[in-house]
Amino acid sequence: MAAVDNITTRKGALAFSPRAVFDELKGKIARYRLYRQTMDELSTLSGRELADLGLSRSMLRSVAYEAAYGTK
């Protein structure tokens, strides 16, 4: 019979409380709103303005994602 050397527990009972779930959802919504706001603002720039920033239209999603969620 095998012996148990290490017992791991979840983050704790509080991690599954309604308040923790609500806070997690609230954070996800805030990050998504930041992503959408960044996308909207970058999309309004002309090609010339994007070039001045060193960006192209194909980079907008990745730039907005990085701004909202951190590095990939």
Number of C-alpha atoms within 10 A of each C-alpha: 3 4 5 6 6 6 5 6 7 8 8 8 8 11 12 12 11 10 11 12 13 12 12 13 12 12 12 14 12 13 17 16 13 17 20 16 14 18 18 13 11 18 14 10 12 12 13 11 13 17 12 10 9 9 15 14 13 8 11 18 16 14 17 21 19 13 15 19 13 10 9 6
